[in-house]
Amino acid sequence: MLNGDGHLVGLLFDGSWEGVMSDIYYNPDLVRSIMVDIRYVLWVMDKYAGAQNLIDELKIIETASTSAKSDKKSAKSKVSKSK
């Protein structure tokens, strides 16, 4: 799954056969897809697969929305630690 800038944002791993033609004819009643966020894939690669060597080979781009989310998480973490 790519965003508007062509960056990989997730992996599409399941969908309906009827959805294959959705590039030509889109029907929201038939098209269904299941995707996993690429940040979760990277986390699994790091924590469970021990594939840091693969992660090191990737060019990971942090977008404004992901950095804002991580800033909120770190701010919450700092607040909870100070209590």
C-alpha positions in Angstrom: 0.0 0.0 0.0 1.5 3.3 -1.1 0.6 6.8 0.0 0.2 9.8 -2.4 4.0 10.4 -2.3 4.8 6.8 -3.3 6.0 5.9 0.2 5.2 2.4 1.5 2.7 2.8 4.4 1.4 -0.8 4.7 1.2 -4.3 3.3 -2.0 -5.4 1.7 -2.3 -9.1 2.5 -5.9 -10.1 1.9 -8.8 -8.9 -0.2 -11.8 -10.0 -2.1 -11.5 -11.4 -5.6 -14.1 -9.0 -6.8 -11.8 -6.1 -5.7 -9.2 -7.0 -8.3 -11.1 -4.9 -10.9 -11.5 -2.0 -8.5 -8.9 0.1 -10.4 -11.3 0.1 -13.4 -14.7 -0.2 -11.7 -14.9 0.6 -8.0 -17.9 -0.8 -6.1 -17.7 -0.1 -2.4 -20.1 -2.9 -1.6 -17.6 -5.5 -3.1 -14.1 -4.1 -2.5 -12.6 -5.2 0.8 -9.0 -5.3 1.7 -7.0 -6.0 4.9 -3.8 -4.2 5.4 -1.2 -3.9 8.2 0.5 -0.6 9.0 4.2 -0.7 8.0 5.2 0.7 11.4 3.9 -2.6 13.0 5.7 -4.6 10.4 9.0 -2.8 11.3 8.3 -3.3 15.0 7.8 -7.1 14.5 10.9 -7.2 12.4 12.9 -5.5 15.1 11.4 -7.2 18.3 10.5 -10.7 17.2 12.4 -11.5 14.0 15.7 -10.1 15.0 16.0 -8.6 11.5 17.7 -5.3 12.4 20.1 -5.9 9.4 17.1 -5.6 7.1 15.8 -2.5 8.9 19.2 -0.9 8.5 19.0 -1.3 4.8 15.7 0.5 4.5 15.3 4.2 4.0 12.8 5.1 6.6 11.0 8.4 6.2 9.3 10.0 9.2 6.3 12.0 8.2 4.8 15.0 10.1 1.9 12.8 11.3 4.1 10.0 12.6 6.5 12.5 14.3 3.5 14.3 15.9 2.2 10.9 17.2 5.6 10.0 18.6 5.9 13.5 20.2 2.5 12.9 21.9 3.6 9.5 23.1 6.8 10.8 24.5 5.1 13.7 26.2 2.5 11.3 27.8 5.4 9.1 28.9 7.2 12.1 30.5 4.1 13.2 32.3 3.3 9.7 33.6 6.9 9.2 34.8 6.9 12.5 36.7 3.7 11.6 38.7 
